[in-house]
Amino acid sequence: MIGYLSGTVKAIRKNYIILATDYVGYKVFVIPQLSLTSEVGKKLSLYIHTHVREDQLALYGFTSTAELEFFELLLTVSGVGPKLALSVMSLADLAMIKSGIVNEDPAVFTKVSGIGRKTAERLIVELKDKISEDLGGKEEDLRELSKAHADVLDVLLALGYSRSEARQALAEIPKNLSSSEERIREALRLLAKQ
């Protein structure tokens, strides 16, 4: 199984990139945020989940082991395959997705095409205890971060930014900013640079 790839980006598409290592180009499915920040000709290293079915072999790439482990955790939920898990991970950064689980908020996940209320609730039920163990008592911090995240997202959408632009800005906001006002100011500063 392939677990890690490092090479040069040869092509970028909406949901995958072609990563060339020596003389082989690998098609690696990635979240849209990674597609947006990658550049053709630049070096990129990814942790890989190799998904094998009898009729297909697919690679899913992540920039950190934490993302890879969470992706594989999503795959343990009945009814969630790799494409659906990747769509869930495209919602926001890892902390925000985990906060949706900790806060038991199915509305966060029903925004993903292919996830209805029942699947969202099953995802929360099956993952809440596992996420809580990983957090080691930091659930309250995650709840506060989730509220601040929702406030910033609402403001950016109201100002006319697209959901993907808003998500990308939110992913780049430093975690040490606590108030919604500071986070909104920083998000606007980041979006003005684009």
C-alpha positions in Angstrom: 0.0 0.0 0.0 1.1 3.5 -0.7 1.3 5.6 2.5 3.3 8.7 1.5 4.2 10.5 -1.8 6.5 13.4 -2.4 7.0 14.9 -5.8 6.1 17.7 -8.2 2.6 18.8 -9.0 2.0 18.2 -12.7 -1.7 19.0 -13.0 -4.5 20.3 -10.8 -8.2 19.6 -11.1 -11.1 20.4 -8.9 -10.9 17.2 -6.8 -7.6 15.7 -7.7 -4.0 16.5 -8.6 -1.4 14.6 -10.6 1.7 14.2 -8.4 4.9 13.1 -10.3 7.5 11.2 -8.4 10.5 10.3 -10.5 8.9 9.0 -13.7 5.5 8.1 -12.4 2.5 10.4 -12.1 -0.1 9.5 -9.4 -3.7 10.7 -9.5 -4.4 11.7 -5.9 -7.9 12.8 -4.8 -7.6 15.8 -2.4 -9.9 18.3 -0.7 -10.6 21.5 -2.9 -8.7 23.7 -0.4 -5.5 21.8 -1.3 -6.2 22.1 -5.0 -6.6 25.8 -4.6 -3.4 26.3 -2.8 -1.2 23.9 -4.9 0.7 25.2 -7.9 1.9 23.3 -11.0 5.6 22.8 -10.8 5.9 23.1 -7.1 6.9 20.3 -4.7 4.3 18.7 -2.6 4.3 15.9 0.0 1.2 14.0 1.0 0.2 11.3 3.4 -1.8 8.7 1.4 -4.8 6.5 2.0 -4.9 3.7 -0.6 -8.5 2.6 -1.2 -8.7 -0.7 -3.0 -11.9 -2.3 -4.5 -12.1 -5.1 -6.9 -12.6 -2.7 -9.8 -10.6 0.3 -8.7 -7.5 1.5 -6.8 -7.7 5.1 -5.7 -5.3 7.4 -3.7 -6.5 10.1 -1.3 -3.9 12.6 -0.1 -3.6 14.8 3.0 -1.0 17.3 4.2 -0.9 15.9 7.7 -1.2 12.6 9.5 -4.0 14.1 11.6 -6.1 14.7 8.5 -5.3 11.2 7.2 -6.2 9.6 10.5 -9.5 11.5 10.7 -10.3 10.5 7.1 -9.8 6.9 8.0 -11.9 7.4 11.1 -14.7 8.7 8.9 -14.5 5.5 6.8 -15.4 3.4 9.8 -18.9 5.0 9.8 -21.3 2.7 8.1 -22.5 4.2 4.8 -19.5 6.5 4.4 -17.1 5.8 1.6 -14.0 7.6 0.6 -15.6 10.2 -1.7 -18.2 11.1 1.0 -15.5 11.2 3.7 -13.5 13.6 1.4 -16.5 15.8 1.0 -17.0 15.9 4.7 -13.4 17.0 5.1 -13.9 19.7 2.5 -16.4 21.5 4.8 -13.8 23.2 7.0 -10.6 22.6 8.8 -10.3 19.6 11.1 -11.1 21.4 14.3 -14.4 22.8 12.9 -15.5 19.4 11.7 -14.7 17.8 15.1 -16.6 20.6 16.8 -19.7 19.7 14.8 -19.4 16.2 16.1 -18.7 17.2 19.7 -21.6 19.7 19.6 -23.9 17.1 18.1 -24.9 19.4 15.2 -26.1 17.3 12.2 -26.8 20.5 10.3 -23.0 20.9 9.8 -22.9 17.6 7.9 -26.2 17.8 5.9 -24.5 20.6 3.8 -22.5 17.8 2.1 -24.2 16.4 -1.0 -25.1 12.8 -0.2 -25.5 13.2 3.5 -29.0 13.3 4.9 -30.1 13.9 8.5 -29.9 10.2 9.3 -26.4 9.7 8.0 -25.3 12.9 9.8 -26.8 11.7 13.1 -25.1 8.2 12.6 -21.8 9.9 11.9 -22.1 11.9 15.1 -23.2 8.9 17.2 -20.4 6.7 15.9 -17.6 9.2 16.2 -18.5 11.4 19.2 -16.8 9.1 21.8 -13.7 8.5 19.6 -13.3 12.3 19.1 -13.8 13.0 22.8 -11.1 10.6 23.7 -8.7 12.3 21.3 -9.5 15.7 22.7 -8.6 14.8 26.2 -11.1 17.2 27.9 -10.8 20.1 25.4 -14.4 19.9 24.3 -15.3 23.3 25.7 -12.5 25.0 23.7 -13.8 23.3 20.6 -17.4 24.5 21.3 -16.1 28.1 21.6 -14.1 27.7 18.4 -17.2 26.4 16.6 -19.3 29.4 17.6 -16.6 31.8 16.5 -16.2 29.9 13.2 -20.0 30.0 12.5 -20.1 33.8 13.2 -17.2 34.5 10.8 -18.6 32.2 8.1 -22.0 34.0 8.3 -20.4 37.4 8.0 -18.2 36.5 5.1 -21.1 34.9 3.2 -23.3 38.0 3.9 -20.5 40.2 2.4 -20.7 38.2 -0.8 -17.7 35.9 -0.5 -18.3 32.3 -1.8 -18.4 29.4 0.7 -15.0 28.1 -0.7 -13.3 31.5 -0.3 -14.7 31.8 3.2 -13.6 28.3 4.2 -10.1 28.9 2.8 -9.8 32.1 4.8 -11.1 30.4 8.0 -8.5 27.6 7.6 -5.7 30.3 7.6 -6.9 32.2 10.6 -4.5 31.8 13.6 -6.1 29.6 16.3 -4.9 32.1 19.0 -7.5 34.7 17.9 -10.4 34.2 20.3 -13.1 36.8 19.6 -15.3 36.8 16.5 -14.3 40.4 15.7 -10.6 39.5 15.6 -11.3 36.5 13.5 -13.5 38.4 11.0 -10.9 41.2 10.7 -8.2 38.6 10.0 -10.4 36.7 7.5 -11.1 40.0 5.6 -7.3 40.8 5.6 -6.6 37.3 4.2 -9.3 37.6 1.5 -8.0 41.1 0.5 -4.6 39.6 -0.4 -6.2 37.2 -2.9 
